[in-house]
């Protein structure tokens, strides 16, 4: 059940937020059959052949590229679906597009509860991964393409650009170890506008004050006291 939740997580979340039946993703039996076949092959194939093949780097790269192409399609379908129901609610479009594209990460907390595992630190809402942030950017791009004059490119070009963006950074994560390109910008923003510089100055001032109270000699007074105690004990002998 947890695997089915992760396979259709984006559709579950989007249906819930849009006030539609949560079971809506199960209307296509062919998707359920395909997901069940993949689940069986990954977990129960003889000698874990399918799992080892999926972990083989060249095949993993191909599967990752296909996954990112599908992610772009999900983001676009989520934005388009929200646009039909709420044509002027830009934030709703971005939220539904993000949920459709990165639903597996957002719903991971509930999936852990289904498996009987609780890891509070792995919460996508508290610590969003790169894929959630990328889906937000992709959703904004699709909304701006439809609802603003800032992007005048054809839809095919915008869609292709989003696919290239997702595929490029997925391959960078797999092959180069670049996991989150937004982290340096987030750190800079937090340092400038979220009190990061003030906190750093406060910690430095507290550290200087602590060192001044300890004194420059550090542990020398205690060593001198130990030596004096040894001398006194020798005198007693």
N, C-alpha and C positions, 0 to 999 in steps of 0.2 A: 504493500500500500504506500509505503514511503517513496518508493521509486515512481509510482504513478503520480504522486503529489509533485515530485520534482520535475517529471516530464511535462506536466500540464500546469505548472505553478503559475506562469504568467496569465494563462486563461482563467484559472481559478480566481486569482486576485483581481483581475480586470472585471470579471463578472460580478464579484462581490461588491466592488466599488461602484460599478455602474447600476447596481440594483437589479441585475439579471440573475436567473437561476445559476447557482454555483456548479451544478452538474452539466451545464451547457457544453463544456469541452468534450463530454462523452457522447455527443450526438453522432460523431463519426466513428463507426465501429472499426473501420480500417486503421485509424490512428491507434486505437486501443490494441488491436491485434499486432501491429508493427512494434509498438512499445513493449508489449508482452514478449514477443519473440526476441527482441534485443535484450531485455532483462534476463530471459532464460539463458541465452547464449553467453552473456557476460558472467553470470553467477554459476551456471551449471554445465558449461561445455566440458567435455573430457580433457583432463589435464590443464584446465584453464587456458585452452588454446586461443579462444576469442579475446579473453582479457589480455593475454600476453601480446597478441597481435595488435590490439588497440593501444597498448603502451609502447609498441615499436615506433621509434621516432619518425621515420618517413610517413608511416600510416597515421600517426597521431597528428602530424602537421596537416595532412589532407583532411582529416576529420575536424580539426580545429578551424580550418578555412571554411568548410561547409557549415560548421556551427555558427560562425560569425555572419555568414551570408543569411542564414536563417534568423539570427538575432536582428539583423537590419530589417528583414521582412516583418518580424513581430513588432518591432518599434513602429514601423510605418503603418501597419494594420491597426495598432492601438491608437495612434494619433488620428487616423482616418475614421475609426469607429467613434471615438469621442467627439470628433468634429461634426459628425452627423447629428448627434444628440444634443451637444452643447456647442453650437457654432461660434460663439463669442467667448467661451471660457478657455482662455489660453493655458491657464495653470492646470486645469483638468486634462487638457490634451497632453501636456508634458508629463503629468503624473501617470496617466493611463499608458502612454507610450513607454515610459520607464518601467512600469510594472510588467508590461507585456514582454519587454526585452530582458529584464533582470529579475524576473519573478522567482527563479530558483534560489537566488541568494536571499531575497526578502523573506520568503516563506520557510527558510531553513530552520528557524526556531521551532515552528510547528512540526516540521519533519523530524526534528530531534525528539520532540515529545512523543511522536508516534513510535519511534524506535526505543523509547525509554532512556534517552540520553539527554542530559541538560548541560549545555556549555554556555553560560551567560556571556562570555567574552566574544563569542562568535555571533554577534548580532549585527545584521546588515544596516539597521537603522542607526546604530551607534557608531559603527566603523564601516562605512560603505567601501566596497572594493572598487577597483578600477572599472569593472564592467557596469556597475550601477552608475558611476559618474559618466561613463561613455554613453550609456543609454539616455541620460539626461541631456547631454550635448546633442545626440542624434535627434531626440524628440524636439529640442528647441530648433534645430535646423529644419526639420520637416514643418514645424508650425510656422516659422518665418518664411519658408518657401510658399506656403499657402495663404498666409494671413498678413503679409507685409510686402513692402516694395524694396526691402533691402537685399533680397536675393532674387534676381531676375533670370537666373539660369533655368534651362529646361529641367523638368522633373527627373528625367533619366540621368542627367549629369549630377544633380544633387544626390540622388539615390546611390549612384555609383561612387561618389565621393564618400558617403557615409560607410559604404561597404569597404572601401579601401582603407578608411580610417580604422575601422574595427579589425580588419584582417591584419593590417600592418602592425598594430600594437599587440595583437594576440601572438603573432610570430615573434615579435620582439621579446615578449614574455617567455616564450618557449625556447628560443634560440640564443637570446642575448641576456636574459635575466632582468630585463627592464619591466618591472611589475606595475608601476604606477607613475605615469608622467606628470600627474597633477600634484604630486607631493611637494616638489620645490615651490610651486606657486602657492599652495596652501600654507606652507610654512612661512613664506614671505608675507602673505596676507595676514596671517595670525600675528606675526611679529609686529606689523605696522598698525593694524586696526583692532586687534583683539587683546591688547595688553601684553603681548609677548615681550616687548622690550622692557616695559616697566617691571614685569616679573623677573626678568634676567637681572636688572639693576638691583632689585630688592634682594635677590638671592646672593649677588656679589657683595652687597653692603652687609648682609647678615654674616657672610663668611669672613669678611674682613674684621667685623666686630668680634667674632668668635676667636679668631687668631690673635687679636690684640689682647683679649682677656686671658688667653692661655699663656702668652708671652713667647718671646723668640727662642728661649732655651728649650722649650718643649718638655721633655721628660727628664732633663738634667737634674732638677731639684730632687726628684724622687730617687735618682741614682745616688746623689750625694747623701741623702738620708740613709740609704741602705749601707753605704760604705761606713758612715759614722756608727751605725748600729753594729756592724761587724767588729769595728775597733773597740767599742765598749764591751762587747762580749769577750773579746780576747783579753781585755784588762781584767775582767772578772775571773778568768781562768788563771 
